[in-house]
Amino acid sequence: MEIDHGWLDAAEPQPSPNCDTRPSAEISLIVVHGISLPAGHFGSAYVPDLFLNRLDVCAHPDFADLVGVCVSSHLLIRRDGQLIQFVPFHERAWHAGESSFRGRPGCNDFSVGIELEGTDHSGYDLKQYQQLAAVCRLLLATWQIPADHIVGHSDIAPGRKTDPGPQFDWAEFRTMLAADPSAFDSVR
Ligand SMILES: [Zn+2]
C-alpha cells in the first residue's frame, strides 16, 4: 500500500467536492468514525452518495436530516475491507465538525478522517480492523504521527458525537497496529 499524490493506491478514488485547503501542511491526528445509511444497513451507495452530494434524501425517511449537508471523509472502509477515498490526504476533509484534540480546536485542519461502515452497537468486522491498522501504519510513518494521536470522533466531540461507539475495540485495534502485518491472521 502506497500514497501517490495524496491518494492511496489501494483505495477506489471517488473525489468529493466537500474539501478545501488545509491552513498548513501539518497532518498530526487520525480520527476514526462509524457511519451507515440508513443506520445498520451496509453495502449500499448511500454513504458515498452523501459524501459526493448526490444522496437521494427521499430514498429513506431517516435521510431528511441530511438535506443540504456537505460532509466528507478521506476514507471509507466497507464491512469487507474495501477502501474508498474521497479526499486526498493533503486536502482538508469535512468530517470532524466542532471538535478539539487536547485543547486544540478545529480538528479537520490537521487530521485525516476515516469512516468505518457500521454503527455504534453492531461491532466492526475483522477485515475493517485489518485495513484500518494497515492504513494507519502507513499514515503514521508518512507524517510522523504519534500512535496515540489516533482517536474516535467521540473523543474530539464528546457530548455531540458517539462514533465509532463502544463496540469499537481500541485494545484490539492497537494490538493490530503494533503487530507485524503478517501476524494479522493470528491476532484473533
Ligand atoms: Zn463521526
Residues whose N, C-alpha, C, O or C-beta is under 5 A from the ligand:
A	BS01	ZN	H33 G34 H95 H153 D163
